Amino acid sequence: MAYATHGLFSGKAIERINNSALDKVIVTNTLPYNKLPSEKIEVLSVGTLIAEAIRRINNNESLSSIFPSIKD
């Protein structure tokens, strides 16, 4: 598996992904995708997470509780 924040697939990227040993490439929806260029690509929405971060920052609340699995 591979993960990316911004899945910008240019040139031969899709061909290389399709021909790779990767089972899945997971990207966030920080870029618009009209249709997925490969069955190996999965897009995760980050809108709710970003909205909650903005709300917490605006209210001077902690951001660390958004990410409970990350330890210092």
BELKAVEN-V36998 format. One record per residue. N is the residue number from 1. RES is the residue in three letters. SS is DSSP state (h for helix, s for strand, l for the rest). PSI is psi in whole degrees, -180 to 180 (* if undefined). Layout:
n->(N | N)
res->(RES | RES)
ss->(SS | SS)
psi->(PSI | PSI)
This chain:
n->(1 | 2 | 3 | 4 | 5 | 6 | 7 | 8 | 9 | 10 | 11 | 12 | 13 | 14 | 15 | 16 | 17 | 18 | 19 | 20 | 21 | 22 | 23 | 24 | 25 | 26 | 27 | 28 | 29 | 30 | 31 | 32 | 33 | 34 | 35 | 36 | 37 | 38 | 39 | 40 | 41 | 42 | 43 | 44 | 45 | 46 | 47 | 48 | 49 | 50 | 51 | 52 | 53 | 54 | 55 | 56 | 57 | 58 | 59 | 60 | 61 | 62 | 63 | 64 | 65 | 66 | 67 | 68 | 69 | 70 | 71 | 72)
res->(MET | ALA | TYR | ALA | THR | HIS | GLY | LEU | PHE | SER | GLY | LYS | ALA | ILE | GLU | ARG | ILE | ASN | ASN | SER | ALA | LEU | ASP | LYS | VAL | ILE | VAL | THR | ASN | THR | LEU | PRO | TYR | ASN | LYS | LEU | PRO | SER | GLU | LYS | ILE | GLU | VAL | LEU | SER | VAL | GLY | THR | LEU | ILE | ALA | GLU | ALA | ILE | ARG | ARG | ILE | ASN | ASN | ASN | GLU | SER | LEU | SER | SER | ILE | PHE | PRO | SER | ILE | LYS | ASP)
ss->(l | s | s | s | s | s | l | l | l | l | l | l | h | h | h | h | h | h | l | l | l | l | l | l | s | s | s | s | s | l | l | l | l | l | l | l | l | l | l | l | s | s | s | s | l | l | h | h | h | h | h | h | h | h | h | h | h | h | l | l | l | l | l | h | h | h | l | l | l | l | l | l)
psi->(153 | 151 | 143 | 146 | -51 | 104 | 84 | 102 | 103 | 167 | -128 | 20 | -48 | -44 | -44 | -40 | -48 | -33 | 3 | 174 | -3 | 136 | -34 | 146 | 119 | 126 | 161 | 166 | 37 | -11 | 147 | 139 | 113 | -44 | 150 | 131 | -6 | 147 | -17 | -9 | 130 | 136 | 128 | 137 | 134 | 9 | -46 | -42 | -45 | -42 | -42 | -39 | -44 | -43 | -45 | -42 | -44 | -31 | 14 | 42 | 163 | 141 | -21 | -30 | -13 | -28 | 70 | -23 | -9 | 123 | 150 | *)
